[in-house]
Amino acid sequence: MKFLILSCNTGGGHNTAALAIKQAAEKMGHEAIFTDFLTLAGKKTSDIISSLYVNTAKYLPLVFGAVYTVGKGVSYFPWKSPVYFYNKRFAKVLLEYIRGNNFDAIITTHLFAAETLTYLRRKNVRLPLTIAVSTDYTCIPFWNEVECDIYISPHEALSDEYVRRRLPREKIYPYGIPVDERFTEERSQREAKTSLGFDPNRPLYLIMSGSMGFGRVPLFTKLLCRYTENSQVAVICGNNKKLKDKLEKVFEGSKDVKIVGFTKNVPEYMAACDVIYTKPGGLTSTEALVSGTPIIHTAPIPGCESKNYRFFGKRGLSFHAKNMVTQILCGKTLVENQEKRRKMTERQYENSKPNSARDIVKLAEKIVVIKERTGSLETIAEAK
C-alpha cells in the first residue's frame, strides 16, 4: 500500500505521531510519504502559521487557553467554523498532490489537514481511505466537524465524549496515540543510566519541557536540586536553544545536572530515569505511559493539556500539583516509595496502547481490502 501521512508543525507532538505511523507502515512493507501539510502551500506559509501557534502557546498561554475555550463553544454550533473555512484554502494544492500520486490511504494527525479533506469530501471529490488521529486525551474543538472514514481516539474511555461531539461511534477506534516503537522496548534501567553517563546507583530525575521548551525550567531545576538528595537531573530542552544556553550558564560546573538540547535519545532517557517531570502534552505523556515511566505532570498549556493531566490523574497514571515544590515532592515520593511507584506503573501498563501505530496500519490494510472487495467504504464497520 501507499500511504500519505499529513501533519503540521504546530508543536512537535503531531509530527512525532505521524512519523511513528510512517515507521510502522514502512516496517510492514508499505510505502509511506510524510509531509507537513502546510508546506504544500509553501514553506513560508507553514513557518508563519506554526510560529504564530507556538509563540502564542509559549508566551501567551492565557490567551491560548481563552481561544481554546471560545473554540470549544463555537464548535457546538451546527455550522462550519472559521477554522474550516480557513483550511479550505489549501484544498486545491492538496488535491493536486493527491491526484499526482496513487495513495491507498491518507492519515492525518492534525486538525488542519482533516478540515481540508472534509472540504474536498463535501465537494464530492473521490478520496482514498481517510483516517484522522487524535493526539490529545480529549475531543478537541472542531474535531466534530471533520468528516473522515475513521477516527483514532487515545482511549476507549473517551468514546462517549466523541459521540457527544457528534462523531459516529461506529467510526471511532480507540487504538491510542502512536509513538516510536523504541519506547516499547524493554531496557535495563541500570544499563540505560550507564550508557547515558549517569551513576546507576543514584536516582535520576528527568525534566522535559516539550519541543518548544515551555515553562519556568531554570527555577524548577534549581528547586529540584534543593529538595532532593544524592540525585542526578537531566533536562531536555527540545528545540529551545535559548533555554539550553541559559541552563548551561546557570548550572555550569555542576556534575549532577545534565543539559540536553534536541535529542533522538528520549526513549533511552525515559528508560534510565526514576521519574519524569513533564508538561502534559499528549505525545510525551503517551511516550512515558508506554515506557512505564512514573510521571509528574507540571504546569499545562491551558486547553487540551489541562484535559490530558486530568485524564491521567483520574486513572492514577500520573500525579499533578499546582505549585513547583509540591510537584517536586510528589516525584521524590515516587522515587522513595516503591509501593506507590508500583501502583502507578501497573495502571500505566493496564491503560497503555504500545502497538497503536501498527494497529492503525493494520486497520487501513483491512479496510482497503474491504473497499476493493465491495467497491465502497459503506461496509467499513466490518473491520471492527
Secondary structure, 3 states (H helix, E strand, C coil): CEEEEEECCCCHHHHHHHHHHHHHHHHCCCEEEEEEHHHHHCHHHHHHHHHHHHHHHHHCHHHHHHHHHHHHHHCCCCCCCHHHHHHHHHHHHHHHHHHCCCCCEEEECCHHHHHHHHHHHHCCCCCCEEEEECCCCCCCCCHHHCCCCEEECCCHHHHHHHHHCCCCHHHEECCCCCCCHHHHCCCCHHHHHHHCCCCCCCCEEEEECCCCCCCCHHHHHHHHHHHCCCCEEEEECCCCHHHHHHHHHHCCCCCCEEEECCCCCHHHHHHHCCEEEECCCHHHHHHHHHHCCCEEECCCCCCHHHHHHHHHHHCCCCEECCCHHHHHHHHHHHHHCHHHHHHHHHHHHHHCCCCHHHHHHHHHHHHHHHHHHHCCCCCHHHHC
